[in-house]
């Protein structure tokens, strides 16, 4: 992935799984901080960028990368059974799950990452979606629409909540390989059911504003 490509762990004296995972966890905060610094610099040089556009760019990145973020933070929980009965990480067989010091640290970081990324993102999007009808009916409606264009701008007005369903489906798609790693046949069946359910929901609701987007999503 991008972190491995950049070889950021080489900046440290020890190339450990914990270091690599920690760097993956802070990749998004670094990106968000970079956007904020760019905004501040634009104001200092008297050529201010539109903060709402940057906010939408940040939201779009989270929306598009939701599966990758969820899968990345859950990887320490993806453990497979060895012939000797022990469990080891699928992505790093040298780490014994829930016994080695490194894996215990990874599990703690993964728990923090799970709350910080998939749970927080989905909770935030759900709360904003619940507030959407009331905010649109208020004097703040136009500003709210601009501020959350990445979430509501691509869907029909009566399907504004589809973003939550879209993220929930993507969260399940990312979680199934982790939860059912030791049951590949069940994993395939459950994944197929989730994808088919999502397809049926998409075909029934036809939520995207453009016909091309609806057809492409199917």
C-alpha positions as CSV (number, residue, x, y, z in Angstrom):
1,X,0.0,0.0,0.0
2,X,0.9,3.7,0.0
3,X,2.7,3.5,3.4
4,X,4.8,0.5,2.3
5,X,5.6,2.3,-1.0
6,X,6.9,5.4,0.9
7,X,8.8,3.1,3.3
8,X,8.1,5.5,6.1
9,X,9.2,3.0,8.8
10,X,12.8,3.5,7.4
11,X,12.7,6.8,9.2
12,X,12.8,4.9,12.4
13,X,15.6,2.7,13.9
14,X,13.4,-0.4,14.1
15,X,11.1,-1.6,11.3
16,X,8.5,-3.2,13.5
17,X,4.9,-4.2,12.7
18,X,3.8,-1.8,15.5
19,X,5.6,1.1,13.8
20,X,4.2,0.3,10.4
21,X,0.6,0.0,11.8
22,X,1.0,3.2,13.8
23,X,2.1,5.1,10.7
24,X,-1.0,3.8,8.9
25,X,-3.2,5.1,11.7
26,X,-1.7,8.6,11.5
27,X,-1.7,8.9,7.7
28,X,-5.2,10.4,7.6
29,X,-4.6,12.9,10.4
30,X,-1.5,14.1,8.7
31,X,-3.5,14.6,5.5
32,X,-6.2,16.5,7.3
33,X,-3.5,18.7,9.0
34,X,-1.9,19.3,5.6
35,X,-5.2,20.7,4.3
36,X,-5.5,22.9,7.4
37,X,-1.9,24.2,6.9
38,X,-2.7,24.9,3.2
39,X,-5.8,26.9,4.3
40,X,-3.7,28.9,6.8
41,X,-1.0,29.6,4.2
42,X,-3.6,30.8,1.6
43,X,-4.9,33.3,4.1
44,X,-1.4,34.5,5.0
45,X,-0.6,35.2,1.4
46,X,-3.9,37.0,0.9
47,X,-5.2,34.4,-1.5
48,X,-7.6,32.5,0.8
49,X,-9.0,29.2,-0.4
50,X,-12.6,28.3,0.2
51,X,-12.7,26.5,3.5
52,X,-15.9,24.8,2.6
53,X,-14.3,23.3,-0.6
54,X,-11.4,21.9,1.5
55,X,-13.9,20.5,4.0
56,X,-15.8,18.8,1.1
57,X,-12.5,17.5,-0.3
58,X,-11.7,16.0,3.2
59,X,-15.2,14.5,3.4
60,X,-14.9,13.0,-0.1
61,X,-11.6,11.4,0.8
62,X,-13.1,9.8,3.9
63,X,-16.1,8.6,1.8
64,X,-14.1,7.1,-0.9
65,X,-11.4,5.6,1.4
66,X,-13.9,4.2,4.0
67,X,-13.4,0.5,3.0
68,X,-9.6,0.9,3.0
69,X,-9.6,2.7,6.3
70,X,-11.9,0.1,7.9
71,X,-9.9,-2.8,6.6
72,X,-6.6,-1.3,7.6
73,X,-7.6,-0.7,11.2
74,X,-9.1,-4.2,11.6
75,X,-6.2,-6.2,10.2
76,X,-4.7,-7.1,13.6
77,X,-7.9,-9.0,14.4
78,X,-7.6,-11.1,11.2
79,X,-6.0,-14.2,12.7
80,X,-5.8,-17.7,11.2
81,X,-5.2,-21.0,13.0
82,X,-1.9,-22.7,12.6
83,X,-1.4,-26.5,12.4
84,X,-0.1,-26.4,16.1
85,X,-3.4,-24.8,17.2
86,X,-2.0,-21.3,17.7
87,X,-3.4,-18.2,16.0
88,X,-1.2,-15.9,13.9
89,X,-2.0,-12.7,11.9
90,X,-2.9,-13.4,8.3
91,X,-0.8,-10.5,7.1
92,X,2.1,-11.3,9.4
93,X,2.3,-15.0,10.2
94,X,5.3,-14.4,12.5
95,X,3.0,-12.7,15.1
96,X,1.1,-15.0,17.4
97,X,-2.3,-13.4,18.0
98,X,-3.2,-12.2,21.5
99,X,0.0,-13.7,23.0
100,X,3.0,-11.8,21.6
101,X,3.8,-8.4,22.9
102,X,3.7,-6.8,19.5
103,X,0.3,-8.2,18.7
104,X,-1.2,-7.1,22.0
105,X,0.0,-3.6,21.2
106,X,-1.4,-3.9,17.7
107,X,-4.7,-5.0,19.1
108,X,-4.9,-1.9,21.4
109,X,-4.0,0.4,18.5
110,X,-6.6,-1.4,16.3
111,X,-9.3,-0.8,18.9
112,X,-8.4,2.9,19.0
113,X,-8.3,3.0,15.2
114,X,-11.7,1.3,15.0
115,X,-13.3,3.9,17.2
116,X,-11.5,6.8,15.5
117,X,-12.2,5.8,12.0
118,X,-15.2,3.5,11.0
119,X,-17.3,4.0,14.1
120,X,-16.7,7.8,14.4
121,X,-17.1,8.4,10.6
122,X,-20.3,6.4,10.5
123,X,-21.7,8.0,13.6
124,X,-20.8,11.5,12.3
125,X,-22.4,10.9,8.9
126,X,-25.5,9.4,10.6
127,X,-25.9,12.4,12.9
128,X,-25.5,14.9,10.1
129,X,-28.0,12.9,8.0
130,X,-30.6,13.0,10.8
131,X,-30.1,16.7,11.2
132,X,-30.4,17.3,7.4
133,X,-34.2,17.8,7.1
134,X,-34.4,20.3,10.0
135,X,-31.3,22.2,8.8
136,X,-32.6,22.4,5.2
137,X,-35.9,23.9,6.5
138,X,-34.0,26.5,8.5
139,X,-32.2,29.7,7.4
140,X,-29.0,27.7,7.5
141,X,-30.1,25.3,4.7
142,X,-28.0,26.6,1.9
143,X,-24.9,26.7,4.0
144,X,-25.5,23.2,5.2
145,X,-26.0,21.9,1.7
146,X,-22.7,23.5,0.6
147,X,-20.8,22.3,3.7
148,X,-21.9,18.7,3.2
149,X,-22.0,18.6,-0.6
150,X,-19.8,15.5,-0.6
151,X,-22.5,13.6,1.4
152,X,-25.8,15.0,0.0
153,X,-24.9,16.6,-3.3
154,X,-24.7,13.4,-5.3
155,X,-28.0,11.9,-4.2
156,X,-31.6,12.8,-5.0
157,X,-33.3,15.0,-2.4
158,X,-35.7,12.3,-1.2
159,X,-32.7,9.8,-1.0
160,X,-30.4,12.1,1.0
161,X,-29.9,9.3,3.6
162,X,-28.4,6.9,1.1
163,X,-24.9,8.0,2.1
164,X,-25.3,6.3,5.5
165,X,-26.5,3.1,3.9
166,X,-23.7,3.2,1.4
167,X,-21.1,3.6,4.2
168,X,-22.8,0.9,6.3
169,X,-22.6,-1.5,3.4
170,X,-18.9,-0.7,2.7
171,X,-18.2,-1.2,6.4
172,X,-19.7,-4.7,6.3
173,X,-17.8,-5.5,3.1
174,X,-14.5,-4.6,4.9
175,X,-15.4,-6.4,8.1
176,X,-16.5,-9.7,6.8
177,X,-13.0,-10.9,5.7
178,X,-11.8,-10.1,9.2
179,X,-14.7,-11.6,11.2
180,X,-14.9,-14.8,9.1
181,X,-11.3,-15.3,8.2
182,X,-11.3,-18.9,9.5
183,X,-14.5,-19.8,7.7
184,X,-13.8,-19.0,4.0
185,X,-16.9,-20.8,2.6
186,X,-19.2,-18.9,5.1
187,X,-17.3,-15.7,4.3
188,X,-18.0,-16.1,0.6
189,X,-21.7,-16.8,1.3
190,X,-22.1,-13.8,3.6
191,X,-20.2,-11.5,1.3
192,X,-22.4,-12.5,-1.6
193,X,-25.6,-11.9,0.5
194,X,-24.3,-8.4,1.5
195,X,-23.4,-7.4,-2.0
196,X,-26.7,-8.8,-3.4
197,X,-28.7,-6.9,-0.7
198,X,-26.8,-3.7,-1.6
199,X,-27.5,-4.3,-5.2
200,X,-31.2,-4.8,-4.6
201,X,-31.4,-1.7,-2.4
202,X,-29.6,0.3,-5.0
203,X,-31.9,-0.9,-7.8
204,X,-35.0,-0.3,-5.7
205,X,-34.0,3.2,-4.5
206,X,-32.1,4.5,-7.6
207,X,-30.6,7.2,-5.3
208,X,-27.9,8.9,-7.4
209,X,-28.8,12.1,-9.2
210,X,-27.5,11.0,-12.6
211,X,-28.7,8.0,-14.5
212,X,-25.1,7.1,-15.4
213,X,-24.1,6.9,-11.7
214,X,-27.1,4.7,-10.9
215,X,-26.2,2.3,-13.8
216,X,-22.5,2.3,-12.9
217,X,-23.2,1.5,-9.2
218,X,-25.2,-1.6,-10.3
